[in-house]
Amino acid sequence: MAIIDRGDAVAARGADLRADAETSAARNNTNPRKELVREQLIDIAAKMFDTKGYAQTGMADIAQAIGLGRSAVYHYFRNKEEILAALVEAEALTPSHKLQDLIEDPTLTATERLKRAVLDGIERRLTSGSRFLLFSRLEAQIPEHMGELYNKSRRQIYDFYVRCIADGIATGEFREVDPKIAAFAVIGAANWTSRWYSPHGPKSPREIAEIIADIVMQGLRKPKAAQADLAAVRATIQSLRAQIESLEQLLP
């Protein structure tokens, strides 16, 4: 009997989950109203999974909560696992894929990659309503086969930030910091926004993302004062060399 590598099994299961989510989305993306109902189903299911528990929530409960017949709900999702797969896809797989695209783009500097990741990540969280918070509380209830994929995607997101910060240090864009601790700090700052953000506040998700991204970048960027001091030292050395050469010419 052939032995299947655990990583291959997780990847295969990930492909299955993506296929489930994409299939359910494809059934509805031709009709904006159906897509809206689908998103509402995901939001309501996430709330019920959080309050009632994933194992205790059935499709009939979700149908009743949204005010649809049970058969109507099956038109959007075949079962609750497919709904959870759509949540995993939106909150873990899609973000990790976008970050992978950024890290593979040779035209972007480390600063540009990091800023774009922070901007997009915060805006995505703040425009997804309470879904991000609900999903974060559902982590302990995610079935094992989905949990492995979810944790792998989260690790890939963390690895992106570590690599991006390390690359910035190597190229002189960022000051010397511990890339792993800095990555946790950046991710934490982005995640925390969903806990205090109010859609009724004076600033839009994009404006908030811009402010926090600027703070992050200022914290990592190599201080201009240090660069100016280094330039001044070099200028002084050049001046001293010129003076020494002038003195040497006076010697017999």
C-alpha positions in Angstrom: 0.0 0.0 0.0 1.4 3.4 -0.9 2.0 5.8 1.9 0.6 9.3 1.4 2.6 12.2 2.8 0.8 14.1 5.5 1.6 17.4 3.7 0.2 16.0 0.4 -3.0 14.9 2.3 -3.5 18.4 3.7 -2.9 19.9 0.3 -5.3 17.5 -1.3 -7.9 18.2 1.3 -7.3 21.9 0.8 -8.0 21.5 -2.9 -11.2 19.7 -2.1 -12.3 22.5 0.3 -11.5 25.1 -2.3 -13.5 23.1 -4.9 -16.5 23.0 -2.5 -16.4 26.7 -1.8 -15.9 27.5 -5.5 -18.7 25.2 -6.6 -21.1 26.8 -4.2 -20.1 30.2 -5.3 -20.3 29.3 -8.9 -23.9 28.2 -8.4 -24.8 31.8 -7.4 -22.4 34.3 -8.9 -24.5 34.8 -12.0 -27.2 36.4 -9.9 -26.3 39.3 -7.6 -29.3 38.6 -5.4 -28.3 35.0 -4.9 -24.7 36.0 -4.1 -26.1 38.4 -1.5 -28.2 35.7 0.1 -25.2 33.3 0.0 -23.1 35.9 2.0 -26.0 36.4 4.4 -26.2 32.6 4.9 -22.4 32.5 5.7 -22.8 35.4 8.2 -25.8 33.8 10.0 -24.1 30.4 10.0 -21.0 31.9 11.5 -23.0 33.5 14.3 -24.8 30.3 15.0 -21.6 28.2 15.0 -20.2 30.7 17.5 -23.2 30.9 19.9 -24.7 27.4 19.5 -21.7 25.4 18.5 -20.8 23.9 15.1 -21.7 20.4 16.1 -25.1 21.4 17.5 -26.0 23.6 14.5 -28.0 22.0 11.6 -29.0 23.2 8.2 -32.6 23.5 9.5 -31.5 25.9 12.2 -29.7 28.1 9.6 -32.7 28.0 7.3 -35.0 29.1 10.1 -32.7 31.9 11.2 -32.5 33.4 7.7 -36.2 32.8 7.0 -35.8 30.4 4.1 -37.1 26.9 3.6 -34.6 24.1 4.2 -34.7 23.1 0.5 -34.0 26.7 -0.4 -30.8 26.7 1.7 -29.6 23.5 0.0 -29.7 25.5 -3.3 -26.7 27.5 -1.9 -24.9 25.0 0.2 -25.2 21.2 0.3 -24.3 21.0 4.0 -22.9 23.0 6.9 -19.4 21.7 6.2 -19.6 23.5 2.8 -20.5 26.7 4.7 -17.5 26.3 7.0 -15.3 25.6 4.0 -16.4 28.9 2.5 -15.4 30.6 5.8 -12.0 28.9 5.8 -11.6 29.9 2.2 -12.4 33.6 2.8 -10.5 34.0 6.1 -7.4 31.8 5.6 -6.8 30.4 2.1 -7.6 33.5 0.0 -5.4 35.8 2.2 -2.4 33.4 2.1 -2.7 33.1 -1.7 -2.7 36.9 -2.1 0.4 37.2 0.1 2.1 34.5 -1.9 1.5 36.5 -5.1 3.1 39.5 -3.4 6.2 37.7 -2.3 6.7 36.3 -5.8 6.4 39.7 -7.5 10.0 40.8 -8.4 8.9 44.3 -9.1 8.0 45.1 -5.5 10.4 46.1 -2.7 10.1 44.7 0.8 8.6 48.0 1.9 6.0 47.9 -0.9 5.1 44.3 -0.3 4.6 44.8 3.5 2.6 48.0 3.1 0.3 46.5 0.6 -0.2 43.4 2.7 -1.1 45.5 5.8 -3.5 47.7 3.8 -5.3 44.9 2.1 -5.4 42.8 5.3 -7.0 45.5 7.5 -9.4 46.6 4.8 -10.6 43.0 4.3 -11.1 42.6 8.0 -13.1 45.8 8.5 -15.3 45.2 5.5 -16.2 41.6 6.5 -18.4 42.8 9.4 -18.2 40.6 12.5 -17.3 37.5 10.4 -13.5 37.7 11.2 -14.1 37.9 15.0 -16.7 35.0 14.9 -14.3 32.9 12.8 -11.4 33.5 15.2 -13.6 32.2 18.0 -14.6 29.1 16.0 -11.0 27.9 15.6 -11.4 25.3 18.4 -14.5 23.9 16.7 -13.1 23.5 13.2 -13.0 19.8 12.3 -9.5 18.3 12.2 -9.3 17.9 8.4 -10.1 21.6 8.0 -8.1 22.6 11.0 -4.9 21.3 9.5 -5.4 23.4 6.4 -6.4 26.5 8.3 -3.4 26.3 10.6 -1.1 25.7 7.6 -2.6 28.8 5.9 -2.1 30.9 9.1 1.5 29.7 9.3 2.0 30.8 5.7 0.7 34.2 6.5 3.1 34.5 9.4 6.0 33.3 7.3 5.2 35.9 4.7 5.6 38.7 7.3 8.8 37.3 8.7 10.3 36.9 5.3 9.2 40.4 4.2 10.7 42.1 7.3 13.9 40.0 7.0 14.2 41.0 3.4 13.7 44.7 4.3 16.5 44.5 6.9 18.8 42.8 4.4 18.3 45.5 1.8 18.6 48.3 4.3 15.0 49.4 4.1 14.2 48.4 7.7 16.2 48.8 10.9 17.6 45.9 12.7 14.8 44.1 14.6 13.8 40.6 15.4 11.8 39.6 12.2 9.6 37.1 14.1 8.6 39.4 16.9 8.0 42.2 14.4 5.8 39.9 12.4 3.7 39.1 15.4 3.4 42.8 16.2 2.3 43.7 12.7 -0.2 40.9 12.5 -1.6 41.7 16.0 -2.0 45.4 15.1 -4.0 44.4 12.0 -6.1 41.8 13.7 -7.0 44.0 16.6 -8.7 46.6 14.4 -11.7 44.4 14.0 -12.3 44.5 17.8 -12.6 48.3 18.0 -13.7 49.4 14.6 -17.2 50.8 14.2 -18.8 51.2 10.7 -20.5 54.3 12.0 -17.1 56.0 12.8 -15.7 59.0 11.0 -13.1 57.1 9.0 -13.5 54.4 6.4 -11.8 51.0 6.5 -9.3 52.2 3.9 -8.5 55.4 5.8 -7.9 53.4 9.0 -5.7 50.9 7.1 -3.6 53.8 5.7 -3.0 55.2 9.2 -2.0 51.9 10.7 0.1 50.9 7.7 2.0 54.3 8.0 2.6 53.7 11.7 3.9 50.1 11.0 6.2 51.4 8.2 7.5 54.2 10.4 8.3 51.8 13.1 10.3 49.5 10.9 11.9 52.0 8.6 15.6 52.8 9.2 15.7 56.2 10.9 16.5 59.1 8.6 18.6 60.7 11.3 20.9 57.7 11.3 21.2 57.9 7.6 22.0 61.6 7.8 24.6 61.0 10.4 26.3 58.3 8.3 26.3 60.8 5.3 27.9 63.4 7.6 30.6 61.0 8.7 31.4 60.1 5.1 31.6 63.8 4.2 33.9 64.5 7.1 36.2 61.6 6.1 36.4 63.0 2.6 37.2 66.5 3.9 39.9 65.1 6.1 41.4 63.2 3.3 41.5 66.3 1.2 43.2 68.2 4.0 45.8 65.5 4.4 46.6 65.5 0.7 47.1 69.3 0.9 49.4 68.9 3.9 51.4 66.2 2.1 52.0 68.6 -0.8 53.7 71.0 1.6 56.2 68.5 2.8 59.7 68.6 1.2 
